[in-house]
Amino acid sequence: MILKLMGLLKTIMGINNRQKMTARRGKPGGATRVLQPAYTVRLRPEPEEQLLSESETVRAVEREGAPSEIAWAGLTDIGMVRDHNEDNFSQLNFEEESLFVVADGMGGHDGGETASKLAVEAVCREVSEGIKRNHDPKKLIEQAVRQANADVKREGKSKGSDMGTTLSVALIADNTAYIANVGDSRVYWIENGSIHQITEDHSLVAKLVAAGKLTKEEARNHPRSNLLYRTIGNEEVVKVDTFQVALKKGGSLLLCSDGLWGEVADKEIHKVFTAGSDAKTACVRLVQMANKNGGKDNITAVVVKVL
């Protein structure tokens, strides 16, 4: 079935035959395979204060009054099935800019966790150095993502591992969000009663949706939704998508791994923001919703509200 789908995709979209298809969550069919961690049974409390107190599996932070007048919070959770967390996120403040990064690792055992950590560290390091030299924001994050790819690829080679990761980056400067992504970790912009996915998923099903062969809902439930054709660490040189969003008061950015958007539909995500939640409460509610809907993967959400 997967060979038929891939053949269809290549015919429709002209994907280069040399591109690898990376299989996530341990599902068979890709040139690169990711082992599925052993299933575990975990009971988790529902109250927000208990969720935030589980420091071994959850990291939550919030800062108000940043240079661009923003309030933000980030939360990562192991989910209900996995036995360890391969997601990673980070945030840095500079004199007039703020950086947000989300990564979702792949590779089995500690490979995915290492890849996501290396990628986040590389982006933070490169942007920190580039900001000092007053580099163009869009070019800066593009270069930072490419360096992350080089670091992960080098580490994978040294360990004989096929580790990789997705990566989404948002650099806020001059009331603008400069966004870059590789893979299917997403960035949304939410304002005025609407939710808009800024980034594009680098996945087989996303190509089929774009070609009109699948609906978005069919893609969400497709058995091969785990196949990615572009990730950090997959090739020596990675293509980086970049975007630009003008920030408006009352709007919000959401950076998230597929553990969130794969379990919670866009309209349900939107409802959390229209409820008037602050950044931290929004993160908690989003993670709780993903877990309630199955929590089949690690879940990461970073919410940035423009005040």
Helices and strands as residue ranges (DSSP letters): H 2-13, E 22-23, H 48-53, E 59-64, E 70-77, E 87-93, E 97-106, H 111-132, H 137-159, E 164-173, E 176-182, E 186-191, E 194-197, H 204-210, H 216-220, E 227-228, E 241-246, E 252-256, H 258-261, H 266-274, H 279-292, E 299-306
